[in-house]
Amino acid sequence: EAFKAAILTPKADKDQEEVVRPKVKVEGPVMFNAVVRACITRVEPALNKILNVEKGNKSVNRLQKSKKWSAVNKTLKTYTLDVVSLMSVVTESSVLCVILKHVHALVPYFAALPKSSKHLLARLIKLWSAGDEEGVRILSFLCLVKLTRAAQSTLYEPVFKQMYMAYVKNSKFTSPSTWPLINFMRRSLAELMGLDKKAAYNHAFVYVRQLSISLRNALTTQKKEATQAVYN
């Protein structure tokens, strides 16, 4: 309740379909920092203890079969969505890195909640492809890899498609300042594809075919726009 009260902003309100106003008020930066810090440091260990799971053995199946899963499910849904909302309004890179480390620890819980994992996926890809700071982009990618693995391949297709489209979008305009980001995206995307080479082949085949069509159009029409499409 206190965490929801702390992170509620007009933007966060819009990001959530149904905002239930908390019963408590958190006012002032000191109280805000105290509440957020408490949750970031204590929620994940508390969940592990309540659900009686070991730190290195938190598969989705194991979590959902826990006797206490139904007891924490509703609260956990709210909390995970609130964490994603907080990620969308934080602008300070150092703070965002702390939240991303917390998210990385919570990934198995996100993976057990389809709606939460979907919201998290969209936010992580945005940070991976448009983050202002290298640390934020790297942590976002580590979360994406862990989330894809934890979801037992059900998220592989949307993760790969969305990451590829973000890569294509960012690769259209190159300059000395954007080249490091494009290179990072290219290498990390290739690494993620390596998680499931068979599935990656099916997607890559489609995209390579699209590239060949662009090349054929450029050779056939000899138009500047078609040639530029090949470079892009």
N, C-alpha and C positions, 0 to 999 in steps of 0.2 A: 504493500500500500504506500509506504513512504517513498520507495523507488519510483513508482508511477507518478506520485505527486511531484517528485523532484524533477523528473524529465519532461513533464507535460509542457509543451509550448504550442503556439498556433500551428507551426509546421508539423509537429508530431501528431497533433490532432488530425490533420488532414491525411497523414500517412496511414492512420488506422481507421478501419471501417466503422467500428463501434467503440467510442471512447467512453468508458465508465469512469466517472469522476471519483477519485479516491476519497476516503473519509477523513484523511489527515492532510495537513498543510506543511509544506517544507519551504521556508522562506529564508532568503539570504545565501550568499556564496559559501559561508562556513558550514551551514547545515547541509547544503547541497553536496559539498565535497565529502562530508562525513558519511552521508547516506550512500552515495555512489561508491565510495571507497569500501565501506562495509560490505556491500553486495558483491563487489568485484573480488574481494579477498575471501569471503566466507560462504557465498551461495554454493559454489561447486563442491567444496569439501563437505558441506552440510547435506547436499543431495546424495553424495556418495555414501555417507553414513546412514541416512534415512533409508535408502534403497538397498543398503548392504552390498555394495559393489566395490570391487578393488579398482584402484586407479588405472591399471593397465588392462582391465577386462570389462569394458563397458560397451559391449555390442548392443545394437538396437534390440535384438531379440531378448537378451538378458535383462535389459532395463524394463521392457514391456511385460516380462514375466515375473517381475518382482512383486511381492505381495502388497507393497506400498505404492505401486505405480499409479493406481486409480486415485489414491489419496492426494498425490502431488501433481497429477496431470493438468488440472485446470489452472492451478497457480503457476505451473511451469510454462504453460502456453502464454499466459499473460506476461510473465517475466521475460521470456525469450523475445516476444514481439516488442516489448518495451526497450530491450537492449538494442535491437535493430533500429528502433526509432531514435534512440540516443546517438547511435552511429551516424544517423542522417543529419544531425544538427551540430555535432561537434566539429569545429574547424581547426583546433589546435592539434598538430601532428603528434606531439608527445602524448597527449591525452588519448588520442585515437589509437595509438600503439598499445597503450595499457588496456583499452577496451577490447582490442583485437586479440590480445593474449588471453583475456578472459573468455572471449568467444571460442578461441582455439581449444581451451579446456572444456568448454561446454558443447563442443561439436556433436558428441554422441547423443546428447539430449535434444539438440536441434534436429538431428537426423531421425529421431523417433517421433518428431512432430512435423508432418508434411507441410502444413501452412507456414510454420515458423522457418523451416528449411528453405521454402520457396522465397520468402521475404529476405532471408539472410543471403541467399544465392545472388539475388538481384543487387543487393547492397555491396557484397564482396566484389562482384565483377566490376561494378562502377569504380570502386576504390582501386582495384587492380589495374584498370585501364586508364584511369584519370586522376590517380592520386598525385598530390603535389610533392610528396616526400617518398624517397626510395624505401624507407623502413615500412611505411604504410602499405606500399604495393607488395613488398615481399611477404609481410604478415598476412595480407589478404589472400595471396596465392597459397600460402601454407594452409590457411583455413579452408580454401577451396579444395585442395588435394585431400585433406583429412575428411571433409564433408562428403566428397565423392566416394571415398573408400568406406566411410561409415554407413552410407546409404545403401551399400551392397548393390551397386551398379544401377539402381533405379534413377539416380540423378545424373549418371554419366552423360546421357544424350543432351538434356537441357544445358548442363554445364559446358559441354564442348561446343554446342551450337552458339550459345550466348557469348562465350569467350572468343570464338572465332569471329563472330560478327563485330564484336568490340575491337578486335585486332584489325580487321579490314577497315573499319571506320577510322581508326587512328593512323593507319598506314597510307591514307590518301594524300596527306600533306606532310612532306618531309622537310626537315631543316636541321642544322647542327644541334639545336636545342631539343628537338623531338626524337632524334635518332636513338639516343640511349633508351628511351621508353619503348620505342618500337622493337629494338633488339631484345629488351627484357621480356616483352610480351611474346615475341617469337620463340625464344628459348623456353619460357615457362609453359607456353601452349604445347610445344613439342613434348615436354616432360609429362604433361597431363595426358596427352594422347597415348603415351607409353603405358598407362595404367591398364588399358584394354585395347590391344593392338587390332583385334578382330573388329571391334566396334569402330575404332578409329579409321580403319580401312574403308568401311562402308560410307562414312561421312566424307573422308578425304577424296574418295572416288568422285562423288558428286561435285565437290568444289573444284577439283582439278578439271573436270569436264566443263564446268562453267568458265574456267580460265581459258580453256582451249577454244570455246565458242567466241570469247572476246578477242582472242588472237586471230581467229578466222575472219571475224567481222572487220578487224583492222586491216588485214591483208586484202580483203575483198573491196571494201569501200574506200580505203585510203583517206579517210576523213581524220581530221585532227582530234576530234572528240573520241573516236574509236581507238586511235593510237594512245591517247592519254589514259584511256581505260585499262590498257595493257600495262602501262607503267604503274598505274595505281595498284 
